């Protein structure tokens, strides 16, 4: 342990020291202020005799008389099975009035990269109870599937619904949800906690809250603390862990603030040039390991500034992750919840976790047919706006009506409605049954006879 009193300046969330030797990058630091209070930090940059330290609790009241202790080790977070059902701050302190965690282990918050050779391919379907995700853009255990949203859209409500309802089908291992909120308001924090407690989701969950009033540097460590906790439950207790992180845009804003304080040369739109690598160090901690039953699945949520999907944050996230769920402002205006636009959405691992023996043998076919029919219906809306509905053929009018039916009955559902995958697929067949069979080119005749035939038989019996 080394102690110095050589602070030269304080800028934003950073302190700068000189005449400091043999200090390592990422080293854990404690700062003792003049009034005896203690703050924690981490070495961000080191050179021959100068060191830059980022302070987790903010630099307020830190002056040149503060003592800085370097511990010679990286920041480690105490983890324990007793964390289940608890609420913590962004730095890991209890917020629920309970005691501090008695650790079973102290783990490096930066984790260890999974050896690519030891990675097990994701192939188990996770049922979220949301038809637009389960039926069209399925989430697979060990996947990283972000939700791209816009300011004012109900992505937080969707995140809470997934946290409440998510489950792995036909699975004997326990399922844990870790919910991470970054840069949220006090009102949002109360809403999240109230929902978790009211619905009982907190019993199988762990919540980390970083408020907008908390130091921005805390947003840098909270996703890493949460993922360290997730890896502990996944690979020590063989649990399936779903990590939901909102909002990654606030995380990236904190990165930009630190880069500005360090006077770094900015990259695209002022964000650090290393933001891709930094985001990858978070997203790539999802996955499964051969020989272990546990897994870490990520659903990061980010708001696109100005609804711009080409903005650096969604753009870089899209390169690293395995698809995206797009929350649509147009569907929101129509009063549809959840306003998920399935056409630009994508789950690259969907085909690995669906089908016979996993969901149902018709899953891929009915999904493809719904995509095709909905895309045709949306194209016809553009034509109608120009030439009017009267100019359409009878077949075109059916596809136009299908698009409305699809949005109102397949995509739309209540925020507390938990649909099983069989229910989702049946709804899809029911609305497809209103189209002529010769137009259903993405499904086989056998599936049409089995599923659409059963719906028509049921309708005939009703009359």
Residue pairs with C-beta under 8 A, 6 or more apart in sequence:
1 69
1 70
1 71
1 72
2 20
2 22
2 23
2 69
2 70
2 72
3 67
3 68
3 69
3 70
4 17
4 19
4 20
4 67
4 68
4 70
5 64
5 65
5 66
5 67
5 68
6 17
6 18
6 19
6 20
6 68
7 15
7 16
7 17
7 62
7 63
7 64
7 66
7 68
8 16
8 17
8 18
8 64
9 15
9 16
10 16
10 59
10 62
10 63
11 261
12 59
12 257
12 258
12 260
12 261
13 54
13 55
13 58
13 59
13 215
13 216
13 217
13 257
13 258
13 261
14 44
14 52
14 53
14 54
14 55
14 59
14 258
14 261
14 262
15 31
15 41
15 52
15 53
15 55
15 59
15 62
15 68
16 50
16 51
16 52
16 53
17 50
17 51
17 52
17 53
17 68
18 49
18 50
18 51
19 49
20 46
20 49
20 50
20 51
20 70
21 48
21 49
23 43
23 46
23 51
23 70
24 43
24 46
24 72
25 43
25 44
25 45
25 46
26 42
26 43
26 74
26 75
26 110
27 42
27 43
27 70
27 71
27 72
27 73
27 74
28 40
28 41
28 42
28 70
28 71
28 73
28 74
28 75
28 76
29 40
29 41
29 42
29 43
29 53
29 68
29 69
29 70
29 71
30 38
30 39
30 40
30 41
30 68
30 69
30 71
31 38
31 39
31 40
31 41
31 53
31 55
31 62
31 66
31 67
31 68
31 69
32 38
32 66
32 67
32 69
33 39
33 61
33 62
33 63
33 66
34 61
34 63
34 65
34 66
35 61
37 61
39 55
39 56
39 57
39 58
39 62
40 55
40 56
40 57
40 75
40 91
41 53
41 54
41 55
41 56
42 53
42 54
42 56
42 74
42 75
42 221
43 51
43 52
43 53
43 70
44 52
44 53
44 54
44 258
44 262
45 51
45 52
45 262
46 52
52 262
53 68
54 217
54 220
54 258
55 62
55 215
55 217
56 91
56 215
56 217
56 218
56 221
57 91
57 215
57 218
58 215
58 217
74 108
74 109
74 110
75 108
75 109
75 221
76 106
76 107
76 108
76 109
77 92
77 106
77 107
77 109
77 225
77 228
77 229
78 92
78 101
78 102
78 103
78 105
78 106
79 101
79 103
79 104
79 105
79 106
79 107
79 228
79 229
79 232
80 101
80 102
80 103
80 104
80 105
81 104
81 233
81 237
82 101
82 102
83 101
83 206
83 229
84 176
84 203
84 204
84 205
84 206
85 202
85 203
85 204
85 205
85 206
86 94
86 96
86 98
86 101
86 206
86 207
87 94
87 95
87 96
87 193
87 202
87 206
87 207
87 209
88 94
88 95
88 206
88 207
88 208
88 209
89 95
89 208
89 209
89 210
89 214
89 218
90 182
90 208
90 209
90 210
90 211
90 214
90 218
90 219
90 221
90 222
90 225
91 218
91 221
91 222
91 225
92 101
92 208
92 225
93 100
94 100
94 101
95 209
104 232
104 236
105 232
105 236
107 228
107 231
107 232
108 228
109 221
109 224
109 225
109 228
110 224
110 281
111 224
111 227
111 228
111 231
111 285
113 284
114 284
114 285
114 287
114 289
118 289
118 290
118 291
119 287
119 288
119 289
119 290
120 142
120 287
120 288
120 289
120 290
121 142
121 288
121 352
122 140
122 141
122 142
122 143
122 287
122 288
122 295
122 349
122 352
122 353
123 140
123 141
123 352
123 353
123 358
124 140
124 141
124 142
124 168
124 169
124 171
124 353
124 358
125 138
125 139
125 140
125 141
125 168
125 169
125 353
125 354
125 358
125 359
125 421
126 138
126 139
126 140
126 141
126 166
126 167
126 168
126 242
126 297
126 353
127 134
127 165
127 166
127 167
127 168
127 169
127 420
127 421
128 134
128 139
128 161
128 162
128 165
128 166
129 161
129 162
129 165
129 166
129 417
129 418
129 419
129 420
130 158
130 161
130 162
130 165
130 338
130 340
130 413
130 419
131 410
131 411
131 413
131 419
131 424
131 427
132 325
132 338
132 340
132 342
132 345
132 410
132 411
133 139
133 162
133 325
133 340
134 419
134 421
134 424
135 363
135 366
135 367
135 370
135 410
135 421
135 424
135 425
135 428
136 342
136 345
136 367
136 370
136 371
137 145
137 323
137 325
137 342
137 345
137 346
137 347
137 350
138 347
138 350
138 353
138 354
138 359
138 363
139 145
139 166
139 297
139 299
139 347
140 297
140 347
140 349
140 350
140 352
140 353
141 168
141 240
141 288
141 295
141 297
141 353
142 286
142 287
142 288
142 295
142 296
142 297
143 286
143 297
143 298
143 322
143 323
143 347
143 349
144 283
144 284
144 286
144 297
144 298
144 299
144 300
144 320
144 321
144 322
145 298
145 299
145 321
145 322
145 323
145 324
145 325
145 347
146 248
146 298
146 299
146 300
146 301
146 302
146 314
146 317
146 318
146 321
146 323
146 324
146 325
147 155
147 158
147 159
147 299
147 300
147 301
147 302
147 324
147 325
147 327
148 302
148 304
148 309
148 314
148 317
148 324
148 325
148 326
148 327
149 155
149 301
149 302
149 303
149 304
149 327
150 303
150 304
150 307
150 327
150 329
151 303
151 305
153 303
153 327
153 329
153 332
153 339
154 327
154 332
154 337
154 338
154 339
155 246
155 247
155 301
155 303
155 327
156 188
156 191
156 192
156 246
156 301
157 337
157 338
157 415
158 327
158 338
158 340
159 179
159 244
159 246
159 299
159 301
160 192
160 195
160 196
160 201
161 338
161 415
161 416
162 242
162 244
162 299
163 177
163 179
163 196
163 201
163 205
163 242
163 244
164 195
164 199
164 201
164 418
165 418
166 175
166 177
166 242
167 175
168 175
168 240
169 358
169 359
169 421
171 240
173 238
173 239
173 240
173 293
173 294
174 204
174 237
174 239
174 240
175 204
175 239
175 240
175 241
175 242
176 204
176 205
176 206
176 230
176 233
176 239
176 240
176 241
176 242
177 201
177 204
177 205
177 206
177 241
177 242
177 243
177 244
178 205
178 206
178 207
178 208
178 226
178 229
178 230
178 241
178 242
178 243
178 244
179 192
179 196
179 205
179 206
179 207
179 208
179 244
180 207
180 208
180 210
180 222
180 223
180 226
180 243
180 244
180 245
180 246
181 188
181 189
181 192
181 207
181 208
181 209
181 210
181 246
181 247
182 210
182 219
182 222
182 223
182 245
182 246
182 247
182 248
182 250
182 251
183 210
183 211
183 212
183 216
183 219
183 247
183 250
183 251
183 253
183 254
184 192
184 209
184 210
184 211
184 212
184 246
184 247
185 211
185 212
186 211
186 213
189 209
189 211
192 207
192 209
193 207
193 209
195 201
196 202
196 205
196 207
206 226
206 229
208 222
208 225
208 226
210 218
210 219
210 222
216 253
216 254
216 257
216 258
217 254
217 258
219 250
219 251
219 253
219 254
220 251
220 254
220 255
220 258
223 245
223 251
223 282
224 282
226 243
226 245
227 243
227 282
227 285
227 296
230 241
230 243
230 285
230 296
231 285
231 296
233 239
233 241
233 294
234 240
234 241
234 292
234 294
234 295
234 296
235 289
235 292
235 294
236 294
237 294
238 292
238 293
238 294
239 294
240 294
240 295
240 297
241 294
241 295
241 296
241 297
242 297
242 298
242 299
243 286
243 296
243 297
243 298
243 299
244 298
244 299
244 300
244 301
245 251
245 298
245 299
245 300
245 301
246 300
246 301
247 301
247 302
247 303
248 279
248 300
248 301
248 302
248 313
248 317
249 302
249 303
249 304
249 305
249 313
252 271
252 275
252 279
252 302
252 312
252 313
255 271
255 272
255 275
255 278
256 266
256 270
256 271
256 272
258 272
259 266
259 271
259 272
260 266
260 270
264 272
264 273
265 273
266 272
266 273
267 273
267 275
267 312
268 312
269 311
269 312
271 312
271 313
272 278
275 312
275 313
275 316
276 316
276 319
276 320
279 316
279 317
279 320
280 320
282 300
283 298
283 300
283 317
283 320
283 321
284 320
285 296
285 298
286 296
286 297
286 298
287 295
287 296
288 294
288 295
288 296
298 321
300 317
300 321
302 313
302 314
302 317
304 311
304 313
304 314
305 311
305 313
307 329
308 314
309 315
309 326
314 324
317 324
318 324
322 347
322 348
322 349
323 345
323 346
323 347
323 348
323 349
323 350
324 344
324 345
324 346
325 340
325 345
325 347
326 340
326 341
326 344
326 345
327 338
327 339
327 340
327 341
328 339
328 340
328 341
329 339
330 339
330 341
331 339
331 340
331 341
331 407
331 411
332 339
334 407
336 407
336 408
336 411
336 412
337 412
337 413
337 414
337 415
338 411
338 413
338 415
339 411
340 411
342 370
342 371
342 374
342 411
343 371
343 374
343 375
343 378
350 367
351 364
353 359
354 363
354 364
355 361
355 363
355 364
359 421
359 425
360 421
360 422
360 425
361 447
362 425
362 429
362 443
362 447
362 450
362 451
363 421
363 425
365 442
365 443
365 444
365 447
366 425
366 428
366 429
366 432
366 443
366 447
366 451
367 428
368 442
368 443
369 428
369 432
369 440
369 441
369 442
369 443
370 406
370 410
370 428
370 432
371 442
372 441
372 442
373 399
373 402
373 403
373 406
373 432
373 435
373 439
374 402
374 403
374 406
376 399
377 399
377 400
377 401
377 402
377 403
377 404
377 406
378 403
380 392
380 396
380 399
380 400
380 403
381 400
381 403
383 392
384 392
384 400
389 397
389 400
392 400
395 436
395 439
398 434
398 435
398 436
398 439
399 435
399 439
401 434
402 431
402 432
402 434
402 435
405 431
405 434
406 431
409 427
409 430
409 431
410 424
410 427
410 428
410 431
413 419
419 427
426 451
429 451
429 452
429 455
430 455
432 440
432 443
432 452
433 452
433 455
433 456
437 448
437 452
440 448
440 452
